[in-house]
Amino acid sequence: MFRVAIVGRPNVGKSSLFNKIIRKRKAIVEDIPGVTRDRIISTADWRGYKFEIVDTGGFTTDEEDKFAPYIRRQIEKELELSDMFIFVVDGKEGLTALDKEIAEILRRTKKPVIVAVNKIDNPNDEKNIYEFYELGFEKIYPVSSIQKFGIAEILDEIINNMPEYEKEISRISEKEEEEEKEEVIKVAIVGKPNAGKSSLLNAIVGEERALVSDIPGTTRDTVDTLFEWKDNKILFLDTAGMRKKSKVEYGLEFYSVGRTLEAIEKADVVILVIDATEGATEQDTKIAGLIQRRYKPAIIVINKIDMLKNENEINKVVNQVKEKLYFIPYAPIILTSAKERKGIKKLIETIIDVYNQSWKRVGTGQLNRAIKQILSIRQPPSYQGKPLKIYYATQLEGKPPAFLLFVNNPEGFKPNYVKFLENSIRQILGFENTPIKLIFRGKEEEKKK
């Protein structure tokens, strides 16, 4: 697909323009230089054609910026991958030495460049664009991301630069697009800061896509990465680490936590990454609780096992994680070292297995035979002096697996026995690695219908 990258120095409005082009609030937008650190990729459409649009981190030569080398490496990667560039400059601040340096780098690619002079928020400011012709590019457009002014002209120019064969490829019917979406397994990678989420993603996809450093809080946006494995399409949502609520200030990190929760909501499978050198912490427990309460299929990844000395230390961490996260027993535990690419293949295979299990269905006859077997092992307790009874059960449509049980008294089934039923159904019917829902309904409720 034709690929367009948005580049420029920090705080010129790249992410605002990106959001206007994709018509979503995907990249975090805040009036703080250096907000976008990773490449954010989305698909945009204009006049019946689709193309990839990439939001890059702000290019800077500031030696005091600890993220500058990482961001620059990401931008250099995008210079190779993209077919065209939108070079965003600040119409209010005017032409800078750093703008000239970026222009020189873009010229060396010999690829089409559009200069978007942003922050031209009223017609009187349009005269500010002329000094940017000094950059040596022909296509210079006044733009206001706030007023949505000039966006259409930018998009028209993108389509004009798209080769004819790319246009043919990009014409996808709505039906085909919907079918393609259904085939993708959406996976959210979550965990507290510095657990190795971005390193894990990079190890999976085989390229340095998400920015990686040992500085907590590096990833602030949700970075979508499409990955294919043996005819399976997996869309990874690498999210910002979730800190304790007391440590989250309103502003940039507030939005990051919101994005993590949004990613969990959207995901088909959630990967909770735990640092092997720390084990499961209080914050990991809270994140696991968010996953469990939303009935999301999950995988617990204990990362950085290369930092442990021997098998005994590994077993000790595994047991500690199991004990701490006892309330999410359906989540398989995978040991990985993103640094040494250990356990990566096993993790990918587990993602597919967990996803497939979340869609699994069993026949009503098979389900009721299992219920009968469970009752023979342990009958439900009495309630208000009367024995509780399960008459029959059926599986409902959709995911995660949900089972409707017709009983004589729904209120009598308390958490302890419900948990026993859940665990037994998982074991007997092969739902070990997916959450399941049990819904109790009285027979009189069925008759009313």
N, C-alpha and C positions, 0 to 999 in steps of 0.2 A: 504494500500500500504506500502511496505517496506520503512522505514524511516531512513535516515542517517544524522547525525548532524556533522557539522564542528565546532570544539571547539579549544580554545587555548588562549594565552594571547594577548594583543593588538599588532597590527602592525607586525604580523608574516606572513601575507599574506593570511588570511582565505578567504577574499572576492575575491581576485584574483583567488584563486583556485576554489571557488564557480562559478565564471563567466566562467572559462574554462570548468568546468564540464557541465554547462547548455548551453554552447556555446552562451551566450548572455552577454551583459554588464548590468546586472540587479542590483547587489549590487554596491554601490558607492565605488570606489577604490581611495584612496588618502594616501599619505605618512604621515599620522597624526594618532597617537595612539587614539583608541576609536572611529573611524569613524562609525562603525556599532554598533548601540545601540539596534535595534529591531531584532527579528528573521525574516529573510527573507526566504521564502519557495518557492521552485519551483519544477517542475517535470523534471527529467533527464531521458535519455534513453541510453542504451549501449548494443550492441549485441542483439537487439530485445527485451530487457527487460526494463521496466520502474520502477522508484523508486522516492521517495521524497527526496530532498536534502535541508538541512536547514543551513543557515549561521547565526551564533550567534555572539553576541557582545563579545568584548575582555574581558576575565576573569582577574580581577585585585583585589588586596587587598589594593590599594592606598586609604587611608582615605581622602585625599584631592580631590579625584575625586568624584564630587557630584552625578554622574550617577552610580557609582559602585554598590550601593545596588540594584538599579533597574535592571541593567544588570545581576547581579548575580541571581536575582529571575527568570529572563527569562531563564538563562542557567539551573537552577535547574529544571524548568518546562520541558525543553527539555531532561534532563536526564531521566525523566520518560517516555516521549513520543517516543523517538527514539529507534530503534532496533540495531543501530550500530553507531560508532563514528570515524571520521577522526580527529586525534589529530595533529594539525599543530604546528610545532616548527621552530625556526629560525636557519638554518644551518650556517649562518655567525656569529651570536652572540654567539651561543653555548648553552649548557644546563644551565638553571637558576633555582633558588629555586622555583620560581612560576611554572615553568614547572613540577617540582616534586610534587608540591601541587595539580596541576590539574590532574596529573597521578594518584595520590592516590584517588581522587574523582571518576575518571573514573573506576578504578579497583573495587570500591565498587558497581558499577552497575552490574558487572558480565556479561557485554555485550561485543561483539567483538569490538576491538579497532585497528585501523591502525594508525601508526605514520608516518606522512608526514613531512620529513625534508626539508623544503622549502628554496629557495634562493640558491640552488646548481646549479648555472648558467653556470658552465663549469666543464668538467670531473675531473679536478684536485681537485675540492672541495668535491668530493664524500667521501674522507677519513673523512670528518667532521661528518659523520652520526654515527660513531661507539660509540661515547660517549653517544648517546641517548639510547643505549641498557640498560643503567643504570636505565631507567624508568621502566623496567620489562615487556615490551611488545615484542612479537615475531615478528610481522609484521612491519618492519621499511623500508621505501622507500625514496630514494633521489628524490626530486621534484624541478622543476623550473617552476613556473607559467608563467614567462616571456617567457621562451623558449619552453613551453608546454612539458617539459621533465618529464617523470614519471607518467603522468596523466592516461595513458592507464592501467598501472599496478595497480594503485589505483582503477580504475573502474572495472578491472577484479576481484580484491579482494572483492569488494562490491557484485558482482554477485555470487562469490563463497560462500559468507556467506548468501545469500538469500535462505530461505527454499524452497523446491520444490513446496509447495502449493502457496507460494508467487510468484514464477516464473510463475505458471499457471495463477494466477490472473493478473499478470503484462503484459501478452501477449494480447495486444489490437490491433485490426486491424486499419489501417488508416481510414477506413470508419467509424468505431465506434467512433474513436477519434474525427473525424470531426463533427459527430452528437452530441457528448457530448459538444463540444465547442459551438455549435449553441444554446444549451439550457441554457447557462449560461448568467445571466444578469450582466454586468460589471458596477460597481458603483464606481465612484471616490469621495472620501471625501476630500474636499478642504476648505481652509480658511486661515486667517492669523494666525501666531503662537499663541499658548496658548488659542485658542478658544474652545478647548475641543474635538478636532477631534479624538484623540486616545482613550480618555475616552468613547466617543460615540460608537466607534467601539467595544471596550471591553464590553460595556453594551449590544450591539446587539448580539455578539457571545457568551456572557456568560462566558468568560474566559479572563484573563489578557494576551492578545496576543501581543498587541502593548505596548511599554513602555510608562508609564504615569507619568508625574510629572508636577509641576507648574513652570517649568523653560522653558521660550520660546526657541524654536529651538530644542526640545528634539528629535522629529522624523525627521530623515534626509533621510531615504530611503523610497521608496514606498513599503508598506507591503501588500502583497496579502493574503486575507483571504476568503476561500470558506465557505459559510453558506447556509444551506437548510431550507426552510420555506414552509410548505404545498405543497410539490412537486415542488417548485421553487428553483433553484440553483442561488445564488447571490455571485458574486466574488467582494469583497470590496477591493478597492485600497486606503489604508490610506496613505496620502501624507504629505510631509513636508510643514509646513506653509509658505505662500508666503509673504515676506516682501516687503516694498517699494523698487523700483529699486535702489535708491540712497544708500540704506543700505545693498545691496547684493554685497559682495566682490567676486572677481574671486576666484574660488577654490571650497570648499565643498558646500557652500550655492548656488553658481552659478549652480552646478549640481542639487541640490535639486529643485530649481525653474524650471529647465528644465524638471525634472521628473514630477513635478506637471502639467505642460503644456502637457506633453506626456500622463499623466493619463487622463486629460480632453479629449484629442483627442481620446483615445481608449475607453472611457466610453460610455455606453448606457444611463446612468443617472448620473448626477453630484449633489452631496450634498454640498451646501455651508453652512458651520457652522459659525454662528455669536454669539458672546458673548453677552448674555442678559444684562450684566452689562455695556456694552459699546454701544450697538446698532450698526447699520450699519455705519461703518467708511468709510473714503475715500478709504482705501485699499480694503474693502469689495466691494465697488462700482466698482473698477477696476477689481477685480476677476470676479464679475458678468458680467462685460462687455466682458471678455474673453470667458465666457460660452455662452453668448448671440450671440456673433459674430460667434461662431462655431456651432450655431443652435443645442445646446445640451439640451435635456430634463433635467430639474433641479428641485431640492427641496431646499428651504431655511429653514434651521434648526436654530431656536433661542434657543441656549443651555444655561444651567445654570439658568433656571427660578427659581430654588430653592433659588437663591441669591436675588430674588426680594421680596419685603415685602408683596404686595397684588395684587389684580386683576387690580387695576387702573394702577399700575406700569407696569404690563404685557401688558395691552392694549396700554399704551403709547409707549412702545418699539415696539410693532407690527405695530402701525401706523407710527412710525418713519422709520422702515425698509421698509414698503410699499412705503412711500414717497421717500425715498432715492433710492430704486431699482425699480422705476416705469417702467423702460424700459424692465423689464423682468416679465411682468404681468402673464405669464403662469405658473410660478413657485409657487406651493402651499407652504404655510408657516406652518411648524410644530413646536410646542413648546416641548422642551425636557429638562429633567434633567438627564444627564448621571449618576450622583452621586446617584440619587434616582430611576433610571430606569423608569422615567416617560416619556410617549409619545413614547416609543421604539416600541411597537406593531403597533401603528398608523403610525410611520415612515416606518416600513417594508411594511405594506399594501400599503402605498402611493408609495413606490418605484415600487412595482409590477404594480399598477394602471397606474403610469406615463409611465412605460416601455411599457405596453400593448397599451396605447393610442398612443405612438409614432409609433406603427406598424399598427394603425387603417386605414382601407380603406373604402371609400364610393363609391357607384355607380355613374356613369356619370349623370344619370337622377336625382338622389337625389342632387348631387352637383349643377347642373344647375338650379334646382328649388330653391335652397338656394341663388344662385347668383341673380336670378330674384327677390326674396324676398328682398335681400339687395339693389338692384337697385331701388325698389319701395320706400324704406326708404330714400335713398340719391343717386341721380344720380352723376356720375363723373363730374367734372367741364369741361369747354371748354378749348381747347388748340389751340392757334394760330387762334382763331376765329371760330373753329369748335368743335361741341360736341364730347366728347370721348364716345366710345361704347365698351361694352364687348359682343362678339357674343356667345361664349360658353366656357366651361372649362372642363378639365379632370384631374384626379389625376395620378401622375406618380408613378412608382414602387419605393420601398425602404423606408428608414426612414432618417430623420423625414419627416412627410407628406409634399409633394410638389405638387403644383397645377399649371398646365399650362393653362393660360388664353389667348384666341385668341381675339385680340382687333384691332381697326382701327389705333391706333397710340401709340405704347409702350412708347415712350418718354414722352407722356403727363401725364402719371400716376405718380404723385409726392408723396413723402413720407407720407404726411398727409392723403391722400385718401387711399394709400396702407395700412397704419396702420389701418384705419377704416375697410377696407376689411378683413384684417387678424383677427381683433377682432370679426367681425361679423361672419365670417366663423367658428371661434372657438366656439362661443356661439351657433350658430344654429346647427352645425353638431357634437358637442361634442368633440372638440379638445381643451378644456379649459386648459389642463395641459401639452401641448407639443408645442414646437416651430413649425411654419409652414413656408414654402417658397412659395412665389407667383412669377411665372415667366411669363412675358408678351411677347407675340409674335404677330406680325402683320400678317394679313391673307395672305398678299403677300408672307411672308416668308414660310408659309405652302404650297403655290402653287409652289414655287421654288423647294420644295422637291418632 
